[in-house]
């Protein structure tokens, strides 16, 4: 699904990723853990196609394509989804309209007929209900006036609507209380499938109690310095990131 | 610079042009009633007196050189007589009037219901035909006996040269009167057109008027418009002006709204066309408890220049006004917003909020924003704010990361930005009509500014 080889990336002349390697196969859940500033979010943004990053060397292959050559919208249509750590507010853009435009862009790419207003509304209502999102929010502007938890659940709602192949969750647990965390995790777990992979980026181990990863990677100073199974997350939680740096 | 040479040449011919214009006016006046002759002759005299004073040195003309308009006066004035066309328009519940080249609206009435109808008339005809005495009084009071002040040269020119004036008179018995006025510029050469509209709403009356300005044939037109509105006590007036003219044409308009006690006015100025535009919109709040808004929306690209000059003059207590002007400028387009809120000593408890927000889509686009508060009363709430920015890159990325292409993402964000103005348009059919026009304009202008 996704291969990252020897990736070196800088922002405004400063190296952030310093030779990162990662392979994710279809159906796998990978977690990347690391301290603040280790480069986790840079990786997430880079995968989604954000501008402002300079790839000095290395490559990213997604489903056989050179991901770095694709515009963000093409990546999204090809199945890459980023759940933002800080979802943007779009005042004046109704969530319903935004999501329908989004889904129909993705469907067009997959040679599917666009969904009409009614069909889409039914789908949206059903998916929102599963995430315990207030139906009133669907009529409001995207994320405007949403609480932190509502914003995060809205990200998962978008993921549930777009049904991506590779979902990247960037610190989706930050700012969530335990109930919201459970709802969000269950939303993610419902989407687990043979042909769908997840890259879960988090600072804390607690999200991984709910979304059980196949692999855990520890990122330090722009590189993956250790990989293991889900037990690595527990070890990190007990010993802290300092333990990795020292060892 | 070929254009400059032409302009200088035209300016040197000014004296000759003025003589021609004066002769034309004299011919028009031959069969007019004395009230009209007097007011027109006076207006012409005032134009000649005030013209030298209309320069870029005037405070209100800092961002738009009046020469852009004055130079166009030397074009021959359009005199073609074309008849009034009444037609059904696509807007639900509206009657349509078409004025071609600003002349000859004729005297026609049309039925709204069986016996109640708005009076729609050619101004000068009113003196010959049997106009209601009350209406003649109102016209004498508000429109013929007028004083001109320093910056009024173009307004006086309009009063002198406008061949016909469209007059709409609304009484409360008529119910809500809905009219769409299409001003069409269509000739076979460069022309100046003076168009003039008077609207009178009696006490308690209700009217929704939409005016659309269009041009055909891509000639160098100069439309000099004047709209004067008298809104009676407790009357309710919704008014939308849409500029769609070709980018070879120039538009200047003076809009004066005189509001009485308890009046409610919702005004929306939508600028989507013309090469050079200046709107001077003046609200005179003459009675207490006014409630309303003065909003504007500009989408400009290429070499367009759009100047919105507004003044809300609170002359009575307890008036409530909201002013929101938004603009999107691309290419080398230039915009100006000068908004004054005046609160006179009588204007205690005034509550006025003004906001001007602009998005510049290119490095070469420009906006000058100048709010002004002139307050003589001590118990008022007045605020103003101005913002200028680019499209939010983070928001664009967010939208694209959801599979929405760059152009559509820009369009969605821009429509959301201007949507705040559109959503405040009172009449639902005008609201959706404007939304559609703005959507099309944004689509075109985005395509041209980023391709």
Boltz contact constraints between the chains, C-beta under 6 A:
constraints:
  - contact:
      token1: [A, 48]
      token2: [B, 401]
      max_distance: 6.0
  - contact:
      token1: [A, 50]
      token2: [B, 397]
      max_distance: 6.0
  - contact:
      token1: [A, 72]
      token2: [B, 400]
      max_distance: 6.0
  - contact:
      token1: [A, 72]
      token2: [B, 401]
      max_distance: 6.0
  - contact:
      token1: [A, 73]
      token2: [B, 400]
      max_distance: 6.0
  - contact:
      token1: [A, 73]
      token2: [B, 403]
      max_distance: 6.0
  - contact:
      token1: [A, 73]
      token2: [B, 405]
      max_distance: 6.0
  - contact:
      token1: [A, 76]
      token2: [B, 401]
      max_distance: 6.0
  - contact:
      token1: [A, 76]
      token2: [B, 402]
      max_distance: 6.0
  - contact:
      token1: [A, 76]
      token2: [B, 403]
      max_distance: 6.0
  - contact:
      token1: [A, 77]
      token2: [B, 403]
      max_distance: 6.0
  - contact:
      token1: [A, 82]
      token2: [B, 401]
      max_distance: 6.0
  - contact:
      token1: [A, 88]
      token2: [B, 394]
      max_distance: 6.0
  - contact:
      token1: [A, 88]
      token2: [B, 395]
      max_distance: 6.0
  - contact:
      token1: [A, 88]
      token2: [B, 398]
      max_distance: 6.0
  - contact:
      token1: [A, 90]
      token2: [B, 395]
      max_distance: 6.0
  - contact:
      token1: [A, 92]
      token2: [B, 416]
      max_distance: 6.0
  - contact:
      token1: [A, 92]
      token2: [B, 419]
      max_distance: 6.0
  - contact:
      token1: [A, 93]
      token2: [B, 412]
      max_distance: 6.0
  - contact:
      token1: [A, 93]
      token2: [B, 416]
      max_distance: 6.0
  - contact:
      token1: [A, 101]
      token2: [B, 404]
      max_distance: 6.0
  - contact:
      token1: [A, 102]
      token2: [B, 402]
      max_distance: 6.0
  - contact:
      token1: [A, 102]
      token2: [B, 403]
      max_distance: 6.0
  - contact:
      token1: [A, 102]
      token2: [B, 404]
      max_distance: 6.0
  - contact:
      token1: [A, 105]
      token2: [B, 403]
      max_distance: 6.0
  - contact:
      token1: [A, 105]
      token2: [B, 404]
      max_distance: 6.0
  - contact:
      token1: [A, 106]
      token2: [B, 403]
      max_distance: 6.0
